[in-house]
Amino acid sequence: MFVSEVSMQEAQMARTEMNGKMAFGRPLVVRYACEKYFMDAKDRRKCPFDLKNTCSLGSVMGQMIQIAKIAAIMNKLKALEQEGCGAKKLKGTNFSSGHKD
């Protein structure tokens, strides 16, 4: 999933808060789009843009939409996390239809 942020501070905050969170039993990996190229190439010159200048300022409406998207993602993760706790309790239960082979 890709999420574009309104400001560099929001991007850093989202990255810090979301990186490592568990979703579907696996940790999330959150990084800047260009960061993968740094890790792969180990050469910052191969990055097509500067991470410090990646933020863009949008309209107030655009900012509100971005904040709403982030809130929705975080709420969905919380809901999935709670579902996961309930699913672990049911894991040992046999849900067979009663048919014998």
C-alpha beads as a LAMMPS data file, in Angstrom:
LAMMPS data file: protein, C-alpha beads

101 atoms
100 bonds

1 atom types
1 bond types

-500.0 500.0 xlo xhi
-500.0 500.0 ylo yhi
-500.0 500.0 zlo zhi

Masses

1 110.0

Atoms # bond

1 1 1 0.000 0.000 0.000
2 1 1 1.234 3.479 -0.742
3 1 1 0.305 6.524 1.292
4 1 1 1.375 10.023 0.342
5 1 1 1.773 12.467 3.179
6 1 1 1.114 16.182 3.309
7 1 1 4.231 17.197 5.220
8 1 1 7.569 15.628 6.047
9 1 1 6.702 15.726 9.777
10 1 1 3.505 13.738 9.161
11 1 1 5.419 11.253 7.025
12 1 1 8.032 10.778 9.733
13 1 1 5.358 10.420 12.418
14 1 1 3.387 7.863 10.387
15 1 1 6.581 5.960 9.615
16 1 1 7.594 5.884 13.269
17 1 1 4.157 4.869 14.542
18 1 1 3.301 2.268 11.894
19 1 1 6.684 0.588 11.299
20 1 1 6.774 -2.740 13.104
21 1 1 3.050 -2.823 13.976
22 1 1 1.522 -6.245 13.591
23 1 1 -1.097 -6.821 10.879
24 1 1 -2.380 -10.307 10.072
25 1 1 0.325 -11.721 12.322
26 1 1 3.144 -10.042 10.419
27 1 1 5.038 -6.840 11.169
28 1 1 4.458 -3.882 8.858
29 1 1 7.492 -2.402 7.136
30 1 1 7.087 1.316 6.517
31 1 1 9.680 3.256 4.570
32 1 1 9.955 6.110 2.130
33 1 1 9.469 5.054 -1.489
34 1 1 13.073 5.834 -2.343
35 1 1 14.510 4.116 0.732
36 1 1 14.337 0.688 -0.943
37 1 1 16.655 1.920 -3.664
38 1 1 19.122 3.048 -1.001
39 1 1 19.095 -0.389 0.566
40 1 1 19.385 -2.221 -2.755
41 1 1 21.921 -0.023 -4.518
42 1 1 23.780 1.339 -1.480
43 1 1 24.292 4.436 -3.591
44 1 1 22.244 7.503 -2.709
45 1 1 22.875 9.022 -6.142
46 1 1 20.624 6.369 -7.709
47 1 1 17.608 7.732 -5.882
48 1 1 15.500 9.754 -8.355
49 1 1 14.716 12.417 -5.739
50 1 1 15.923 13.779 -2.426
51 1 1 14.089 12.448 0.629
52 1 1 14.288 15.844 2.319
53 1 1 12.353 17.444 -0.533
54 1 1 9.689 14.766 -1.020
55 1 1 6.941 16.509 0.876
56 1 1 4.397 18.505 -1.019
57 1 1 1.959 21.039 0.321
58 1 1 -1.629 20.535 -0.672
59 1 1 -4.877 22.308 -0.153
60 1 1 -6.643 22.214 3.191
61 1 1 -9.098 19.716 1.717
62 1 1 -6.216 17.535 0.548
63 1 1 -4.717 17.610 4.032
64 1 1 -8.026 16.600 5.568
65 1 1 -8.361 13.704 3.129
66 1 1 -4.862 12.468 3.949
67 1 1 -5.506 12.670 7.694
68 1 1 -8.805 10.826 7.233
69 1 1 -7.061 8.081 5.235
70 1 1 -4.417 7.625 7.919
71 1 1 -7.086 7.495 10.635
72 1 1 -9.074 4.935 8.620
73 1 1 -5.989 2.746 8.151
74 1 1 -5.146 2.897 11.845
75 1 1 -8.762 2.070 12.802
76 1 1 -8.797 -0.861 10.370
77 1 1 -5.544 -2.193 11.836
78 1 1 -6.990 -1.969 15.355
79 1 1 -10.119 -3.832 14.225
80 1 1 -8.049 -6.526 12.514
81 1 1 -5.875 -6.836 15.597
82 1 1 -8.972 -7.352 17.766
83 1 1 -10.382 -9.877 15.278
84 1 1 -7.057 -11.692 15.334
85 1 1 -7.274 -12.110 19.107
86 1 1 -10.743 -13.648 18.735
87 1 1 -9.620 -15.857 15.855
88 1 1 -6.768 -17.284 17.940
89 1 1 -9.300 -18.542 20.502
90 1 1 -11.295 -20.280 17.745
91 1 1 -8.245 -21.757 16.045
92 1 1 -8.476 -25.104 17.852
93 1 1 -12.210 -25.492 17.220
94 1 1 -13.264 -27.981 14.558
95 1 1 -15.908 -26.538 12.212
96 1 1 -16.667 -29.720 10.236
97 1 1 -20.059 -30.063 8.589
98 1 1 -20.775 -33.381 10.274
99 1 1 -20.400 -35.447 7.081
100 1 1 -18.458 -38.688 7.446
101 1 1 -16.282 -39.824 4.570

Bonds

1 1 1 2
2 1 2 3
3 1 3 4
4 1 4 5
5 1 5 6
6 1 6 7
7 1 7 8
8 1 8 9
9 1 9 10
10 1 10 11
11 1 11 12
12 1 12 13
13 1 13 14
14 1 14 15
15 1 15 16
16 1 16 17
17 1 17 18
18 1 18 19
19 1 19 20
20 1 20 21
21 1 21 22
22 1 22 23
23 1 23 24
24 1 24 25
25 1 25 26
26 1 26 27
27 1 27 28
28 1 28 29
29 1 29 30
30 1 30 31
31 1 31 32
32 1 32 33
33 1 33 34
34 1 34 35
35 1 35 36
36 1 36 37
37 1 37 38
38 1 38 39
39 1 39 40
40 1 40 41
41 1 41 42
42 1 42 43
43 1 43 44
44 1 44 45
45 1 45 46
46 1 46 47
47 1 47 48
48 1 48 49
49 1 49 50
50 1 50 51
51 1 51 52
52 1 52 53
53 1 53 54
54 1 54 55
55 1 55 56
56 1 56 57
57 1 57 58
58 1 58 59
59 1 59 60
60 1 60 61
61 1 61 62
62 1 62 63
63 1 63 64
64 1 64 65
65 1 65 66
66 1 66 67
67 1 67 68
68 1 68 69
69 1 69 70
70 1 70 71
71 1 71 72
72 1 72 73
73 1 73 74
74 1 74 75
75 1 75 76
76 1 76 77
77 1 77 78
78 1 78 79
79 1 79 80
80 1 80 81
81 1 81 82
82 1 82 83
83 1 83 84
84 1 84 85
85 1 85 86
86 1 86 87
87 1 87 88
88 1 88 89
89 1 89 90
90 1 90 91
91 1 91 92
92 1 92 93
93 1 93 94
94 1 94 95
95 1 95 96
96 1 96 97
97 1 97 98
98 1 98 99
99 1 99 100
100 1 100 101
